[in-house]
């Protein structure tokens, strides 16, 4: 049984064989303090466990996601033109295999781009060389064609039309050679486009007039339409469109 007296509570009563009675007591305040201290310890331990788990989770997420971020950053660098960008080497896990495969792919891309650039450079040199070689004989042909153009009306009817076609073809070939030279200089970075305001109707009309007399064209372009373009390149574009059509 229990007996309470003030802040003391008896644990029980015992009787000795001789008939003596023994009582034990303890303090309820001490019990409450001990229970409060135990709750504080449990809370502190819980907070430490939560912080430790959060730290471990953050470390693991950084360890797992950092390679993914590195892959994204390296891919973006390669797409921006930095073909030498590579992933850091990682050994012993799946991410290491990913790094090796990604770097191998980047090496192949770099080699392909280098081959394409070399082929483009060879093509530019070939275009420039051909244009230079053709320019010398075309200069004499253009002078002769200009003289022949002045004498077309005096030629016999049987050769007037072939002579006119020859004159037009020589003039067109000269323009093509000049455009090839200009294109080669532009590709080599030696000459920038000359952008200026141009009336589109006049540009189209000039191309149509030089395209030949056997075709009938209707130009449906407002006279006040103005574009910003390089005159030579705009004429080349329009000429290609008309010819293809």
HELIX and SHEET records of a PDB file:
HELIX    1   1 UNK A   28  UNK A   79  1                                  52    
HELIX    2   2 UNK A   94  UNK A  150  1                                  57    
HELIX    3   3 UNK A  152  UNK A  154  5                                   3    
HELIX    4   4 UNK A  157  UNK A  187  1                                  31    
HELIX    5   5 UNK A  200  UNK A  209  1                                  10    
HELIX    6   6 UNK A  231  UNK A  244  1                                  14    
SHEET    1   A 3 UNK A   4  UNK A   5  0                                        
SHEET    2   A 3 UNK A   8  UNK A  15 -1                                        
SHEET    3   A 3 UNK A  21  UNK A  27 -1                                        
SHEET    1   B 2 UNK A 195  UNK A 199  0                                        
SHEET    2   B 2 UNK A 226  UNK A 230 -1                                        
END                                                                             
